[in-house]
Amino acid sequence: MKTLIAIAVFAFSCSSFAWSSHDPSSKEYSFKYKMQGQTLELKQSAGSYEEAYERAAQQCFSFFKGSGKVSESRGLDIIDVCANPRT
């Protein structure tokens, strides 16, 4: 019985390491956007460039869009700027 309990405790303690959310492979990426005289620089920490790029593009769109509605042509311009960051 003691052996069974010891095995259960050991198995639980080993599996708890898998639940850790620590991501040692995250890297910081920098993105720069320019539109009509405004410049936006964003730094994103992520596990991959694609993940950081997606987050930065969403923040870029929110920044240049503002709080109100925008026209279709302005929205397309914002999308173009946010999809093509400068280095």
N, C-alpha and C positions, 0 to 999 in steps of 0.2 A: 504494500500500500504506500509506504514511504517512497519507494522507487517511482511509482506512478505519479505521485504528487510532484516529486522532483523533476520528472520528465516534463510534466505539464507546465511547471514554472519556467523551466529552461526554454521550452518551445515558445511560450508567450513572450519571454524577454527577448528572444532572438527575432521574433516577428515584429516587435515594436520598432526595431530599427528600420524596417521597411516603410513604416508610416511617417517617418521623418520627412518634413517638407523642405529641408535644406537643399538648395540647388548650388553646388559648388562650381558648376560650369557656366554660370551666367556671366555675361560680358556686357560692358557698356558701349553703346553705339550712339553716335552723334548725327543729327540730321539738321539741315539748314534749308529754310524755305524763304523765297522772296516773291512778293506780289505788290505791285503798285506802290513802291517805295517803303513798304513794311517788310521787316525781316523777322523771322521766327526761328530760333535755335532750340532744338529739343535734344535731350539726352535720355536714352532708354536703356534700362538694364534688362536683358532677356537671355534665354538659352540659345537663341538663334537670331540671325540677322532678319529673317522673314518675320518673326514674331515682333521684334523691335520696330521694324518698318511698318507693320500693320498698326501698331499702337500709335506711332508717331503720325502716320497719315490721318488717323481718326482725330487726334488732337489738333493737327493742322487744319483740317476741315472745320472743326468746331471754332477754332480761333478766327479764321478768316470769314466764316459765315456770320458770326456774331449771334445776337439773340433773336433777330427777326427773320422774316422770309427773304429769300433772294430770288432774283430773276433766273430763268433757265440758263441764259448765256453766262451770267456771273457764276452760277453754280458749276457750270462746265469748266470755266476758267479756274475756279478753286480746286476742282478735282484734278485738273491738269497739273497745277502747281504742286499739290500734295502728293501726286503719284510720281513726281520726278524731283526728289530732293537734290539739292546741290551739295557737293562735298566740302 
